[in-house]
């Protein structure tokens, strides 16, 4: 076997190894994206529960601290929603409709927040 054949074989093996590594890394990235998305939606559900509790508080309209906390938690909701949107391949009205159908979005305010990201 001459030198050129050996280099060709080594190049082919290196290419095949590169393809194998790419396949493994793609699989790991998909799994990471799936976990990140699941974590984002778990956090969103928790934040929505906190917002509802604050809305139901008998002191919510009278206490400026509760209003301040509510505003910060609403900002956290928008941040987490943005993270969930960035996890989507294509974010459009169909995505929002899917979220409505699956209960990920369950209020007019949440729907408005999601639609605010359509134009961005």
C-alpha positions in Angstrom: 0.0 0.0 0.0 1.4 3.3 -1.0 1.4 6.6 1.0 -1.5 8.2 -1.0 -3.8 5.2 -0.4 -3.0 5.2 3.3 -3.8 8.9 3.5 -7.1 8.3 1.6 -8.1 5.5 4.0 -7.1 7.6 7.1 -9.1 10.6 5.7 -12.1 8.4 5.1 -11.9 7.0 8.6 -11.6 10.5 10.1 -14.6 11.6 8.1 -16.7 8.6 9.3 -15.6 9.4 12.9 -16.6 13.0 12.4 -20.1 11.9 11.2 -20.5 9.6 14.2 -19.5 12.5 16.6 -21.9 14.8 14.8 -24.8 12.3 15.2 -24.1 11.8 18.9 -23.8 15.6 19.5 -27.1 16.3 17.6 -28.8 13.7 19.8 -27.4 15.3 22.9 -28.5 18.8 21.8 -32.1 17.6 21.1 -32.2 16.1 24.6 -30.8 19.2 26.1 -33.4 21.4 24.2 -36.2 19.1 25.3 -35.2 19.3 29.0 -34.7 23.1 28.8 -38.1 23.5 27.3 -39.7 21.2 29.9 -38.0 23.2 32.7 -39.2 26.5 31.2 -42.8 25.3 31.1 -42.6 24.0 34.6 -41.3 27.4 35.7 -44.0 29.1 33.7 -46.7 27.1 35.4 -45.2 27.9 38.8 -45.1 31.6 38.0 -48.7 31.6 36.8 -49.8 30.0 40.1 -48.0 32.7 42.0 -49.6 35.4 39.9 -53.1 33.9 40.5 -52.4 33.8 44.3 -51.4 37.4 44.2 -54.5 38.3 42.2 -56.7 36.5 44.8 -55.1 38.2 47.8 -57.6 40.4 49.6 -54.9 43.0 50.0 -53.6 43.0 46.5 -55.3 46.3 45.5 -54.4 48.1 48.7 -50.8 47.0 49.3 -48.1 48.6 47.1 -45.6 45.9 48.0 -48.0 43.2 46.6 -48.3 45.3 43.4 -44.6 45.6 43.2 -44.1 41.8 43.7 -46.9 41.2 41.1 -45.1 43.4 38.5 -41.8 41.5 39.1 -43.4 38.1 38.8 -45.2 39.2 35.6 -41.8 40.3 34.3 -40.4 36.8 35.2 -43.4 35.3 33.3 -42.5 37.2 30.2 -38.8 36.2 30.5 -39.7 32.5 30.8 -42.2 32.8 28.0 -39.4 34.3 25.8 -37.2 31.3 26.7 -40.0 28.9 25.7 -40.4 30.8 22.4 -36.7 30.7 21.7 -36.9 26.9 22.2 -39.4 26.6 19.3 -38.2 26.0 15.8 -40.8 28.3 14.3 -42.8 30.6 16.5 -46.0 31.8 14.9 -49.8 32.0 15.4 -50.0 28.2 15.0 -47.6 27.7 17.9 -49.7 30.0 20.1 -52.9 28.1 19.0 -51.2 24.8 19.9 -50.2 26.2 23.3 -53.9 27.3 23.8 -55.1 23.8 22.9 -52.7 22.1 25.2 -53.4 24.5 28.1 -49.9 26.0 28.2 -51.6 29.4 27.8 -54.9 29.7 29.6 -55.8 33.4 30.0 -56.3 36.4 27.7 -53.3 38.1 29.4 -51.0 35.1 28.7 -52.3 35.1 25.1 -51.5 38.8 24.7 -48.0 38.3 26.1 -47.3 35.5 23.6 -48.7 37.5 20.7 -46.4 40.4 21.7 -43.5 38.3 20.7 -44.9 37.6 17.2 -43.8 41.1 15.9 -40.3 40.9 17.4 
